[in-house]
Amino acid sequence: MRGWRRTAIFVALLILLAEATVLSLATGPAPLPAGKAFRILLSPLPYLHGLAADAGENERNIVFQVRLPRFLLALLVGASLAVAGMVLQSLFQNAMADPAIIGVSAGGALGATVAVMLGLDFALFGLGPRTLAAFVGAVGVTGLVYALSRRGGRTPVGLLLLTGLAVASLCSSLASLLLVLGKAGQVTDVVFWMMGSVAYQGWQEVQMILPYALLGAALAFAYSRELNALLLGDEQAAFLGIPVERAKLVLLACGALLAAASVAVAGIVGFVGLIVPHVMRLLVGPEHRVLVPVSFLAGGLVVTLSALVATMLGAVPLGIITSLLGAPFFLYLLHRQGGYRF
């Protein structure tokens, strides 16, 4: 029965994502009929050039230059955060773990704050200094957490967790200090970025996160056996022939890069990396060969729908929507279960 259930959930996620795609392309300040938006999307395909003959150039630009990259960015951000959260929950053997626990969000926020406060003005591959600094900050802080947690060639999970919390707190304090000392316009820019958004980004951001999202998910899937074994603890995993320390390093890097790319292009989008893998684990079980692709799709769906709600409300920051929807649902889930189970 579980095999049929997993298949049904996977198919349902694909159908919902297809519907979310059409709604995302049709919704905005200049709404389009869903059918027309779908025809415009398909029109570049061979033998379908005349499918959207009634669409004007302006409507095509809205779909391909504004709404399609917004949808793809939301999809990739959600998928990346969900897979990152799933990897870290298994690595820490704790269903309450998420990407923020290793300092990714705080490091990205500090990097973005420094870039804005210094007034940096350059571009690399079409990406601005805030995006690049956020990525460097997120990856750099994660590397620092890992280096500080090494003891005798090993990386104790408990020490990694506590070090991540301490370093994240330090980064958040430094970012807050810079905001206090900054100018009003700079503070507004950084605070809005911290709330998370995919409304004003374009194809450059999609191109940046795409390789991380795909390669990170592929790596997590390839390490499904190691993730399954780590749920049993380090000693049991080693007994099963898993090179524990190497697996920890690879998986930590995988989760950190997925989350760092998401933070860099979309700011801080809360609760996705915590809730989505937790719920998917309850629905499909702890087998990571199933959990990785299901979490990828579910994370993309959650952020896509949240971005759609944010657009309908007038470009409300995405992070506010995910928190408003995610926090009550997670409280309900915890109350219903009488706690949490892994």
N, C-alpha and C positions, 0 to 999 in steps of 0.2 A: 504493500500500500504506500509505503514511504516513497518508492520510486515514482509512482503515479503522481503523488502529491508534489514532489520536487519538479516534475515535468510540467504540471499544471501551473505552479507558481512561476516557473521560468517563462512559459508561454504567456501568462497573464501580464508579466512585466514587459515583455516585448510589445504586446498589444497596447498597453497603457502608454508606453514610450512613443509608439507610433501616433496615438491620439494626441499626446502632449506636443509632439512635433508640429502637427497641423495647427493646434491652438496657439502655440508660440509664434508661428509665422503669421497668423491672422490677427493677433492681439497687439494693440499699441495705440498711440495717439491718433493714428490714421488707420482705423480697423479695415480689414479686408474680409470678404466672405471666405469661409474655411475652404470651400471647394476651389475657389480661385487661387488662394494661396498655395494649395496643394498642386494645382496645375502649373503654376509658375515654378515651383520647386522641381517638378519633373521635366519642364520644357527644355533644359539643356541636353537631355538624354537623346541618343540617336533615334531617329524616326518619330520623335515626340516634339519637334520644334514648333509645330503649329498648335500644340495643345493649349497654350495660353495666348492665342492670337488677340484676344480682347484685352490683354493687360498692357498698360502703358509703361513707358520707360521708367517713370517715377515709381510705379508699383514694383517693378522688377528690382530697382535699386533698394527699395525698402526691405524686400524679402532677402536679397542676396548680400547686401552690404550692412544691414542693421540687424534684422531679426534672426537670420540664420547663424551668424557668428555668435550672437547673444545666446541662442539656444544651445549651440555646440559647446560654448564655454561653460554654461550651466551644467550641461551633461557631463563634461569632463571633470569639472571641479567636484561635483557630487560623487562621481565614480571614484575619483582619486582619494577623496576624503574617506569614503566608505571602506575602500580596500586598505588604506593606511590604518584606519581604526581597527579593522579586522585583524591585520597583521600584529598590531601592538597589543590588542587584547589577548591574542594567543601567546605572544612573546612574554607578556607580563602575567599570564594566567589569571587575568582579572577582567571581568566583563565591564568594569567601570573605566577602563583605560580608553584614551582617545589621543589624537595627535598632539594636543596641547600638553600632554603629560611629559613629553621629552623636550619641551621648550620651543617647538617649531613656531607656534603662533606668537609667542612673546619675542622670539628672535626676529621673526618677520616684521613685527610691529616696531621693534627697535631700529631695524635697518631702514624701514620706510620713514620713520620719524627723523632719523639722522639725515637722510637724503633731502627731505623737505626743509628741515631747519637750516641746512647748509646752503640751500638754494641751488643744488646741483642741476645742471642743464646740459644733458647730452642724450644721445640715443644710440642704441646698439641693436641691430636687427629690427629696427622699428620700435623697440621697447624703451620706455623712459627710465630715468634714474630711480624713481620710487619702486617700480616693479623689480628692477635688477637688484637694488639694495635690499629689498624685502627677501628676495630669494637667497642672496648671499648671507643675510642675517639669519634666516631660518636654518640653512644648512650649516653655517658656522657654529651656531649655538648647539645644534644637535651633536656636531663633532666634538665640541667642548665637553658636553655632558658625557659622551662616551669615553673620552680620554680621562676625565676625572673619576670615572666609575671603575676603571681597570684596577684590578688587584691581583698581582702575581700571575699575570697572563689570563685571568678570568674576569668575567663581567657579571657579578652577582646582580640578579634582577631587582632585589630590594634596594641595593645601593644605587642602581641606575634610576629607579623610580624617585628616590629621595633627592638625588643630585639633580634630576630633571626639574623637580618642583622648586628646589632652591634657586637654580640658575634662571628658571622662568620668572620667579618672583623678582630676582635682581634685574633682569631685562625689563620687566614691566615697570619697576621703580625708576630705572634710568629713562625710559621712554616718557613716563609721567613728568619727571623732572625737566626734560627738554621741552615738553608741552607747556609747562608752567613758565618757562623762560622765553618761549617763542612768541611771535606776533600773532595777532588775532586771525589773520588770513591763513597762516601756516597751521595754526591749531585746528581750524575748521577743516582744512584739507585732510589732515592726518586723522582726525576723529571720524570723518565721513568714510575714509578708507577703512578704518578699523571696524566699521559696521558691516562691511562686506557688500559687494555689488558686482553685477555683470552687465549693468545697463549701459555703460559708456565705453566698454572695451570693443575691440574689433578683431580682425583676422590675425594680427600680430600676436595677441595674447593666446588665441586658439593654437597657433603654430608653436608657441612656446610650451604650452602644457601638454599638447598631444603626444609627443614622444615619451614623456614621463608617465602619462596615464597608461599608455599601451604597454610600454616596457615594464613598468612597475607591476601592473596587473599580471602580465605574462610571467614575471619573476616570482610573484606570490603564488601563482598557480603551479609553477615548476617546483616550488618548495612546499607543496601541499603535504608531502610525507613528513617533512621536518616540522611543519606547523602542527600536524596531528600529534607527533611524538612529543613536542614541547609542552603540550597540554598536560602531559603526564608528569612533568617535572624534569629537571636537568639530568638527574641520575638515571631515571627510566629511559629518557631519550638516548643517553650515552650507551646504556645497556642494549638498546635496539640498533646500535651502530651509527647513530647520528653524530657527526662532528659538531658538538653543541656550540662551542665558541665561534666557529666559523659561520654556522647557521645564524646565530644571534647577530653577528656583525652584518651579514648580508641582509637579513630581514629588517634590522634596525635602519640600515641605509635605505632599503626599499620603502619603508613606511615614511622615513624622514623626507626623502626626495618627492614622493607623491604629495605629502602634505605641504612641503615647501613650495612646490610649483603652484599648488592651489592658492596658498596664502599670497604668493607673489602676484598672481593675475586677478584675484578677486577679493583680497583682504581676508578678514577673519569671519568665517562662516561657521557658526557654532552648532553643536549637537549632532551634526550629520555623521561625523566619525564615531560618535558614541552610540547613537540610537540605531542607525541602519544595520550595522553588523550584529548588534545585540538582538534585534528583532528577527533578522534573517536566520541567525543561529537557532532561535526558538522555533522557527518555521521549518527549516530544512535539516537541522541537526549540525553537528560539529565537523562533518567531513569537508575538508577544505577544497577538495576538487569540485565540490558543488557550491560551497560557500563563497569562493572567490568570484565566479561569474555572476552569481545571484546578487551578491553585495555590490558588484560593479553596476549592474543594471538598476538595482533599487536605489543606490546612492544618486545615480544620474537622474532617475525619475523624481526623487524627493526634491532635489535642488532645482530641477526644471520646473516643477509645479510651484515651488516657492518663488522662483523668479517670475513666473507667470502671475502669481498673486501680487507680487511687488509691483509689477508693471500696471496691473489693473487698478492698484491703489495710488498710482501716480509716482512711480519710481521710488518707492520706499526702499531703504537699504535691505539687501537680501538677508543679511545676518539677523536683522530684527524679525523677519518672517520665520526663519528657521528656528529661532529661539522661542518665539511665541507659539509656534505649532509643536515644536519638539519637547519643550519642558513639561507642559501639562500632560502630553501623551506618555512621556517617560515616567512621570509621577504616577499616572494611572497604572502603567505596566508594573511598576514596583509594588504598588498597593495591591494589585490583583494577585501578584505572585507571593506576596508576603515577604518580600526581600528580593534578592537576585540569585540566579543560578547560572553557572557557566556551562 
